[in-house]
Amino acid sequence: MNIKNNLSLMLVGLIPILGLSQQGFQADYFNGRNFDQKMHTRTDERINFVWNNVPPVAGMDPHVFSIRWTGKLTAPESGDYMFRAHVDDGIRVKLGGRAVIDAWDLHDSEAFMGSVYLHAGQEYVMEVEYFNALNEGEIQLFWQLPSEAPVFKGMFGYNDHPIDPSHIRLPNPPPAQSSRLQSKPVRVTPKPAATPTQPARQPKPALVSKDTLEKYLPKNVLFVKSKSILLPESEPELNRLAGFLKRNPRYKLRIEGHTDRVGNAEKNLILSRERAQSVADYLVQQGIDIRRITTTGYGDMRPLVLEAKDVPNEKNRRVEFFLEE
């Protein structure tokens, strides 16, 4: 076999290796919630990450950051594709310029879904944007092919899986080098760590807006009639609040109980205090330090709607929550 044939075989063997290097998403990592300061670029085969108060890339803010993944997706078959994202906090997914998932807000490990029709063999530009703005971050992106029925089955029983990187290629793969058979990958080096004589600046705690705090405050805390026994329907929202308090130890909670003007005022005052305490006891059972919680009851003294005596009003029968630093 001559040198020309040998070289041809070497090139043929090299093609799959070069192809593999082009699979996956181009991942651009930024400090800041809105892609403020680019810190790093790399290739991610899959979008499946959980960051427990650690930065996604060395040198980045571990709490407030954003990421943009771009790639070209080739549809293996024609039909309706279902995409699901499990995120904490915000995500946007576009395919061929069409929005598939748009949940650009603060979320606490929530699932979002969207569907889009794709044609077999056609290539679509895919863009996934993500931000984290409060403590730990999480993003997991899955899909379900048209032939993979049945469709999603409940909150935690999806018939989906991560996108196979063989269907994704980089948006702008690096050109092949003609002068050499071997090419070294481009490596983006993050900023060097601060020297001991110059301590690294600690990231400031993420500021939580009033709207965000309101999101975690329960709105549907229910009790057995005329008693301070919590109904099971109250637990999901209280569990959500407990999770927020665990992740944000700098916050304290004030719980206020209220009743309407039906019945004896003194008994209403006692009931409002007991209901506030019942909620506090439940949160303590979920692992919240009792020293972070204060309770009080106002009976019928602070109605939301002013009604005549002995006129019932559900809006006045309530438990209110206030997060304080």
Long-range contacts (C-beta under 8 A, 24 or more apart in sequence): 10-181, 11-181, 14-181, 18-176, 18-183, 21-173, 21-185, 22-169, 22-170, 22-173, 23-165, 23-166, 23-168, 23-169, 23-170, 24-71, 24-165, 24-168, 24-169, 24-170, 25-69, 25-70, 25-71, 25-126, 25-128, 25-168, 25-170, 26-69, 26-70, 26-71, 26-170, 26-171, 26-172, 27-67, 27-68, 27-69, 28-67, 28-68, 28-69, 28-70, 29-56, 29-57, 29-60, 29-65, 29-67, 30-65, 30-66, 30-67, 30-68, 31-60, 31-61, 31-64, 31-65, 32-61, 32-64, 32-65, 32-66, 33-64, 33-65, 33-66, 33-131, 33-132, 33-133, 34-66, 34-131, 35-66, 35-68, 35-129, 36-66, 39-190, 39-191, 40-188, 40-190, 41-188, 42-188, 43-170, 44-69, 45-165, 45-168, 46-141, 46-162, 46-163, 46-165, 47-128, 47-139, 47-140, 47-141, 47-162, 47-163, 48-139, 48-140, 48-141, 48-162, 49-137, 49-138, 49-139, 49-140, 50-136, 50-137, 50-138, 50-140, 51-132, 51-136, 51-137, 51-138, 52-136, 53-135, 53-136, 56-137, 57-190, 58-190, 58-193, 59-190, 59-191, 59-193, 60-190, 61-203, 62-203, 63-132, 63-133, 63-134, 63-135, 63-137, 63-203, 63-205, 63-206, 64-132, 64-133, 64-203, 64-206, 65-131, 65-132, 65-137, 66-129, 66-130, 66-131, 66-132, 67-129, 67-130, 67-131, 67-139, 68-127, 68-128, 68-129, 68-130, 69-126, 69-127, 69-128, 69-129, 69-130, 70-125, 70-126, 70-127, 70-128, 70-171, 71-125, 71-126, 71-168, 71-169, 71-170, 71-171, 72-123, 72-124, 72-125, 72-126, 72-168, 72-169, 72-170, 72-171, 73-123, 73-124, 73-125, 73-126, 73-163, 73-167, 73-168, 74-121, 74-122, 74-123, 74-124, 74-167, 74-168, 74-169, 75-118, 75-119, 75-120, 75-121, 75-122, 75-124, 75-167, 76-120, 76-145, 76-167, 77-120, 77-145, 77-146, 77-147, 78-117, 78-118, 78-119, 78-120, 78-146, 79-117, 79-118, 79-145, 79-146, 79-147, 80-115, 80-116, 80-117, 80-146, 81-115, 81-116, 81-117, 81-118, 81-143, 81-144, 81-145, 81-146, 82-113, 82-114, 82-115, 82-143, 82-144, 82-151, 82-152, 82-160, 83-113, 83-114, 83-115, 83-116, 83-141, 83-142, 83-143, 83-144, 84-111, 84-112, 84-113, 84-141, 84-142, 84-143, 84-144, 84-152, 84-158, 84-160, 85-111, 85-112, 85-113, 85-139, 85-140, 85-141, 85-142, 86-110, 86-111, 86-138, 86-139, 86-140, 86-142, 87-112, 87-130, 87-138, 87-139, 87-140, 88-132, 88-136, 88-137, 88-138, 88-139, 89-131, 89-132, 89-133, 89-134, 89-137, 90-130, 90-131, 90-133, 91-128, 91-129, 91-130, 91-139, 92-127, 92-128, 92-129, 92-130, 93-126, 93-127, 93-128, 93-129, 93-141, 94-125, 94-126, 94-127, 94-128, 95-124, 95-125, 95-126, 96-124, 96-125, 97-125, 104-129, 104-131, 106-133, 106-134, 106-212, 106-215, 108-216, 108-240, 108-243, 108-244, 109-138, 111-155, 113-152, 125-171, 126-168, 133-206, 134-206, 134-208, 134-212, 134-247, 134-248, 135-206, 135-247, 135-248, 136-247, 205-250, 208-248, 213-323, 216-240, 216-241, 216-244, 216-323, 217-241, 217-321, 217-322, 217-323, 218-319, 218-321, 221-279, 221-318, 221-319, 223-275, 223-278, 226-271, 227-271, 228-271, 228-274, 228-275, 228-277, 228-278, 229-278, 230-278, 230-279, 230-282, 234-282, 235-282, 238-279, 238-282, 238-283, 238-286, 239-286, 241-283, 241-321, 242-283, 242-286, 242-287, 242-288, 245-283, 245-288, 245-292, 246-287, 246-288, 249-292, 250-325, 251-292, 251-323, 251-324, 251-325, 252-292, 252-293, 252-294, 252-323, 252-324, 252-325, 253-283, 253-288, 253-292, 253-293, 253-294, 253-321, 253-322, 253-323, 253-324, 254-293, 254-294, 254-295, 254-296, 254-321, 254-322, 254-324, 255-279, 255-280, 255-293, 255-294, 255-295, 255-296, 255-319, 255-320, 255-321, 255-322, 256-295, 256-296, 256-297, 256-298, 256-319, 256-320, 256-321, 256-322, 257-295, 257-296, 257-297, 257-298, 257-319, 258-297, 258-298, 258-299, 258-300, 258-302, 258-303, 258-304, 258-316, 258-317, 258-318, 258-319, 258-320, 259-299, 259-300, 259-316, 259-317, 260-300, 260-303, 260-307, 260-311, 260-312, 260-313, 260-314, 260-316, 260-317, 261-300, 261-303, 261-307, 261-308, 261-309, 261-310, 261-311, 261-313, 261-316, 262-310, 262-311, 262-312, 263-310, 265-299, 265-300, 266-299, 268-299, 268-300, 269-297, 269-298, 269-299, 269-300, 269-301, 270-297, 270-299, 271-297, 271-299, 272-297, 272-298, 272-299, 273-297, 275-319, 276-319, 279-319
